[in-house]
């Protein structure tokens, strides 16, 4: 794939779509392309995370159980896998396995942090997006908490 194609593909992913075009260009240029065969493991549950992946072709199965059962989620092209790893180190909550020949762009956290540092407008857009997501999450948690009340007393 060309850099221009990668840049276009990145715009389909909300986290990257809000970035300046030059910021997306830097990501597309600096990201590492990895080609996986069917059954290759991208990462295992419990691994420390230092990057996220953009699936550009193929199918990746995400399995939190690691017991050989059916995967909990299948990722299709232009899915961001491991988004939180772009912000901070986390532990992978599942194992990611290629179900068919697949290609991913590996985006290291250090690259993403550089983009946010070098493109302040993109960093501001990211902050606004994250605030909106957190507000939505808090709203959902508040709804759940309301359902836990017993005799008008919170649990």
C-alpha positions as CSV (number, residue, x, y, z in Angstrom):
1,X,0.0,0.0,0.0
2,X,1.1,3.6,-0.6
3,X,1.4,6.2,2.1
4,X,-1.5,8.1,0.5
5,X,-3.7,5.0,0.8
6,X,-2.6,4.6,4.4
7,X,-3.5,8.2,5.1
8,X,-6.9,7.8,3.5
9,X,-7.5,4.6,5.5
10,X,-6.5,6.3,8.8
11,X,-9.3,8.9,8.3
12,X,-11.8,6.1,8.6
13,X,-10.8,5.6,12.2
14,X,-12.3,8.2,14.6
15,X,-9.1,8.6,16.7
16,X,-7.1,9.4,13.6
17,X,-9.8,11.1,11.6
18,X,-9.8,14.0,13.9
19,X,-6.0,14.6,13.4
20,X,-4.5,17.1,11.0
21,X,-3.6,15.6,7.6
22,X,0.1,16.2,8.3
23,X,-0.3,14.3,11.6
24,X,-1.9,11.4,9.8
25,X,0.9,11.6,7.2
26,X,3.5,11.3,9.9
27,X,1.7,8.3,11.4
28,X,1.3,6.6,8.0
29,X,5.0,7.2,7.2
30,X,6.4,6.1,10.5
31,X,4.1,3.2,11.3
32,X,5.5,-0.3,10.7
33,X,3.6,-2.6,8.4
34,X,3.3,-6.1,9.6
35,X,2.1,-9.0,7.5
36,X,0.5,-11.9,9.3
37,X,-0.3,-15.4,8.1
38,X,-3.5,-17.1,9.1
39,X,-3.1,-18.2,12.8
40,X,-0.2,-15.8,13.5
41,X,-0.6,-14.3,16.9
42,X,-0.4,-10.5,17.0
43,X,-0.2,-10.3,20.8
44,X,-1.3,-12.4,23.8
45,X,-3.5,-11.7,26.7
46,X,-1.4,-10.3,29.6
47,X,1.3,-8.8,27.3
48,X,2.4,-5.3,28.1
49,X,1.2,-2.9,25.4
50,X,3.4,-0.3,23.8
51,X,1.4,0.2,20.6
52,X,-1.9,-0.1,18.8
53,X,-2.6,-1.7,15.5
54,X,-4.7,-0.6,12.5
55,X,-6.0,-3.6,10.6
56,X,-5.7,-2.8,6.9
57,X,-6.6,-6.1,5.5
58,X,-7.8,-9.5,6.7
59,X,-9.5,-10.5,9.9
60,X,-8.2,-10.5,13.5
61,X,-10.0,-12.5,16.2
62,X,-9.9,-11.2,19.7
63,X,-10.2,-13.8,22.4
64,X,-10.2,-12.9,26.1
65,X,-10.4,-16.5,27.4
66,X,-7.5,-18.2,25.7
67,X,-9.3,-21.5,25.9
68,X,-9.8,-22.3,22.3
69,X,-13.5,-21.3,22.3
70,X,-15.0,-19.0,19.7
71,X,-13.5,-15.5,19.7
72,X,-15.4,-12.8,21.4
73,X,-14.9,-10.3,18.5
74,X,-13.7,-10.3,15.0
75,X,-12.0,-7.2,13.7
76,X,-12.4,-6.1,10.1
77,X,-10.3,-3.7,8.0
78,X,-9.8,-0.2,9.3
79,X,-10.3,-1.2,12.9
80,X,-8.0,0.2,15.6
81,X,-6.9,-2.6,17.9
82,X,-5.5,-1.6,21.3
83,X,-6.5,2.0,21.3
84,X,-5.7,2.6,25.0
85,X,-2.1,1.6,24.4
86,X,-1.6,4.8,22.4
87,X,-2.1,6.8,25.6
88,X,-0.5,4.7,28.3
89,X,0.9,1.3,29.1
90,X,-1.7,-1.3,29.7
91,X,-1.9,-5.1,29.8
92,X,-3.5,-6.7,26.8
93,X,-7.0,-7.9,27.8
94,X,-7.2,-10.6,25.1
95,X,-5.2,-12.5,22.5
96,X,-5.3,-11.3,18.9
97,X,-4.9,-14.0,16.2
98,X,-5.1,-13.6,12.4
99,X,-8.0,-15.6,11.1
100,X,-6.7,-15.2,7.5
101,X,-3.7,-13.5,5.9
102,X,-3.8,-10.0,7.3
103,X,-1.9,-6.7,7.3
104,X,-1.6,-4.3,10.2
105,X,0.0,-0.9,10.8
106,X,1.8,-0.9,14.1
107,X,1.6,2.5,15.7
108,X,3.9,2.8,18.7
109,X,2.8,4.9,21.7
110,X,6.0,7.0,21.3
111,X,4.9,8.0,17.7
112,X,1.4,8.9,18.8
113,X,2.8,11.0,21.7
114,X,5.1,12.7,19.2
115,X,2.1,13.5,16.9
116,X,0.2,15.1,19.8
117,X,3.3,17.1,20.9
118,X,4.1,18.3,17.3
119,X,0.5,19.0,16.2
120,X,-1.2,21.0,19.0
121,X,-4.5,21.4,17.1
122,X,-4.7,17.6,16.8
123,X,-3.9,17.2,20.5
124,X,-6.8,19.6,21.3
125,X,-9.2,17.6,19.1
126,X,-8.0,14.4,20.8
127,X,-8.7,16.0,24.2
128,X,-12.2,17.1,23.2
129,X,-13.0,13.6,21.8
130,X,-11.7,11.9,25.0
131,X,-13.7,14.2,27.2
132,X,-16.8,13.4,25.3
133,X,-16.2,9.7,25.5
134,X,-15.6,9.9,29.3
135,X,-18.8,12.0,29.8
136,X,-20.7,9.3,27.9
137,X,-19.1,6.5,30.0
138,X,-19.9,8.4,33.3
139,X,-23.5,8.8,32.1
140,X,-23.8,5.1,31.4
141,X,-22.3,4.3,34.9
142,X,-24.8,6.7,36.5
143,X,-27.7,4.9,34.8
144,X,-26.4,1.6,36.1
145,X,-26.0,3.0,39.6
146,X,-29.6,4.2,39.5
147,X,-30.7,0.6,38.7
148,X,-28.8,-0.7,41.8
149,X,-30.9,1.4,44.3
150,X,-32.9,-0.6,46.7
151,X,-35.7,1.1,48.6
152,X,-34.3,4.5,47.5
153,X,-30.9,3.6,49.1
154,X,-27.9,3.2,46.8
155,X,-25.9,0.0,47.2
